[in-house]
Amino acid sequence: MTVTDDVTAITIGSGDMPVLATPMMMALMENAAMLAVKDFLPEGLTTVGGHIESSHLKPSKTGDVVKAVAEVTKVDGKKIEFKVAAYSGETLIGEGTHLRIIVDRETFMSRL
């Protein structure tokens, strides 16, 4: 994603600086994890976030292009654990772990 005013700490409400908001960086890492496994799941199944833990190591200014990557580290039944990281260019700006749970879409939504 390109850092725009819409994803800054000021706009999101997580800080008062015009830099990439930590929650937006974490959302990008969650999205990378979701996309990493979605094509391997049977039709009707998806994953939902269960836990994320991350450090935000360096700021990113408006106009910077940020990318996230996710690597599966463990599968235990319906639980999938990931190592996640975010980069601005080649610079590591955040890293952590993420847990996603495999769910049936219809069943999940029917419980709301």
PyMOL commands that set and color helices and strands:
alter all, ss='L'
color gray80, all
select helices_A, chain A and resi 5-7+9-12+22-38+105-110
alter helices_A, ss='H'
color red, helices_A
select strands_A, chain A and resi 45-56+66-76+79-88+91-104
alter strands_A, ss='S'
color yellow, strands_A
deselect
rebuild
show_as cartoon
